[in-house]
């Protein structure tokens, strides 16, 4: 479960750490929530090739605080984070509610 305060962002998520799964992400899939974990803090470049629905993206630091947000990331576009992060949450658009930078995300 992924939560922000009392808001349940996702009751189920898949945790991704392998290079192959990170590269594939949500391509050719149905809407779902993914949690990506990286070995070190870094800026992330994302693409929406072959993802056919908009998503919201939370960029999290090592302590699961939101350091950046990309809302309504649309199919066939690119985005590069402006900050470094250790984790990314990708979820169908609209699921993150009023989540803002500085919020602590809980992951069970």
C-alpha positions as CSV (number, residue, x, y, z in Angstrom):
1,X,0.0,0.0,0.0
2,X,1.2,3.5,-0.8
3,X,-0.2,6.3,1.3
4,X,0.1,10.1,1.8
5,X,-1.4,11.1,5.1
6,X,-4.9,9.5,4.9
7,X,-5.0,9.2,1.1
8,X,-4.4,5.7,-0.3
9,X,-2.6,6.3,-3.5
10,X,-2.5,2.6,-4.3
11,X,-3.6,-0.4,-2.4
12,X,-1.3,-2.6,-4.5
13,X,2.0,-1.8,-6.3
14,X,4.8,-3.6,-8.0
15,X,8.4,-2.9,-6.7
16,X,10.9,-2.6,-9.6
17,X,14.7,-2.6,-9.3
18,X,16.0,-4.6,-12.2
19,X,17.4,-2.6,-15.2
20,X,15.1,-4.5,-17.7
21,X,12.0,-3.8,-15.7
22,X,12.9,-0.2,-15.1
23,X,13.4,0.3,-18.9
24,X,10.1,-1.4,-19.6
25,X,8.0,0.3,-16.9
26,X,4.4,0.7,-17.9
27,X,4.9,0.0,-21.6
28,X,2.2,-2.1,-23.2
29,X,0.4,-2.5,-19.8
30,X,-2.9,-1.7,-18.3
31,X,-3.1,1.1,-15.7
32,X,-1.4,0.1,-12.4
33,X,1.1,1.5,-9.9
34,X,4.8,0.9,-10.0
35,X,7.4,1.8,-7.4
36,X,11.0,2.1,-8.8
37,X,14.0,1.8,-6.6
38,X,17.5,3.0,-7.6
39,X,20.8,2.1,-6.0
40,X,21.9,5.7,-5.7
41,X,20.2,9.1,-5.8
42,X,20.1,10.6,-9.3
43,X,18.1,12.7,-11.8
44,X,15.8,10.5,-13.8
45,X,14.7,10.7,-17.5
46,X,11.3,9.2,-18.3
47,X,9.5,8.5,-21.5
48,X,5.9,7.5,-22.2
49,X,6.6,5.5,-25.4
50,X,3.9,2.7,-25.7
51,X,2.1,3.8,-22.5
52,X,-1.4,4.6,-23.6
53,X,-2.8,6.4,-20.5
54,X,-1.6,9.5,-18.6
55,X,0.1,9.0,-15.2
56,X,1.2,11.0,-12.2
57,X,4.8,10.6,-11.0
58,X,6.2,11.1,-7.5
59,X,9.9,11.5,-7.1
60,X,11.0,10.5,-3.6
61,X,14.2,10.8,-1.7
62,X,15.8,8.1,0.4
63,X,13.4,8.8,3.3
64,X,10.3,8.7,1.0
65,X,9.7,12.5,1.1
66,X,8.3,13.9,-2.2
67,X,11.0,16.0,-3.9
68,X,9.3,16.5,-7.2
69,X,5.9,15.8,-8.9
70,X,5.0,15.4,-12.5
71,X,1.2,15.4,-13.0
72,X,-0.7,14.2,-16.1
73,X,2.4,12.8,-17.8
74,X,0.9,12.1,-21.2
75,X,1.6,9.3,-23.7
76,X,4.3,9.8,-26.2
77,X,6.1,12.5,-24.2
78,X,9.4,12.8,-22.3
79,X,10.3,14.3,-18.9
80,X,13.6,14.8,-17.0
81,X,13.5,15.4,-13.3
82,X,15.0,18.6,-12.0
83,X,16.0,17.0,-8.7
84,X,17.7,13.8,-7.6
85,X,15.7,11.0,-6.2
86,X,16.0,7.4,-4.9
87,X,12.5,6.2,-5.7
88,X,9.7,6.9,-8.2
89,X,6.0,6.1,-7.9
90,X,4.2,5.9,-11.2
91,X,0.4,5.7,-10.9
92,X,-2.6,6.4,-13.1
93,X,-3.4,10.1,-13.3
94,X,-5.5,11.6,-10.5
95,X,-4.5,9.1,-7.8
96,X,-2.1,11.4,-5.9
97,X,-4.8,13.9,-4.9
98,X,-3.3,17.0,-3.2
99,X,0.1,15.4,-2.6
100,X,2.8,18.1,-2.7
101,X,6.5,18.5,-2.4
102,X,7.7,17.8,1.1
103,X,5.0,15.2,1.9
104,X,6.1,11.9,3.5
105,X,4.9,8.9,1.6
106,X,4.3,5.6,3.5
107,X,4.9,2.4,1.7
108,X,3.8,-0.9,3.2
